[in-house]
């Protein structure tokens, strides 16, 4: 008697970057808003107490109503046909078979920041929308996770850029650092590394232009100047390389007014 081949596991992904939305084998799954918020919450917070979930997701109603909303959100997950959460009488957690896109980014960041990255890891570029975690949500617990993800990814991009620079892979280092600059144009550590890459390639004019562009951006957006450390590093390295740098001039802190006559 022929045995039927084993069923291929279904690939369930919860997308938080640019989301939220769920796909099953690359096909979108439509969920009610309350059920989606529950799914997102346990994916970020981990296994959580039911009362805590209800109070957090429905803060504007009393405890009894919030608990009812939670039960409804759980019940509305059933028609999905797959197990998306695991629940007990006290806790709710994300089902083990559900993948979360943020986890992949976290694992990559861990490898790079902990010195366990392969060359392929270092060559993995991150699009700017990588940092767009749940863009339409402003809940405190979402904002905290968005900030955490953003900072880890930016640090990892800079670390990858430094590692690639040390390997002499200037073009690849440039790609990694530019991604960090595009994601946060005001981030000084990224601009500094970009200057270092240009100088390592002997592109003195490019290095000076990076400083000038960053200085103009800071002035326009925040009314600030780059740090003295960045200016010192930039122009001392340019001088050592034989370039004729144009040092920054002090900018008046106030608006000059004509004197009274």
Buried (B, 14 or more C-beta within 10 A) or exposed (E): EEEEEEEEEEEBBBBBBBBBBBBBEEEEBEBBEBBBBBBBBBBBBEBBEBEEBBBBBBEEEEEEEBBBBBEEBBEBBEEBEBBBBBBEEEBBBBBEEBBBBBEEBBEBBEBBBEEEBEEEBBBBEBEEEBBBBBEEBEBEBBEEBBEBBBEBBBBBBBBBBBBBBEEEBBEBBBBBBBBBBEBBBEBBBBBBBBBBBBBBBEBBEBBBEBBBBBBEBBEEEEEEBBEEEBBEBBBEBBEEEEBEBEEBEEEEEEEEEEEEE
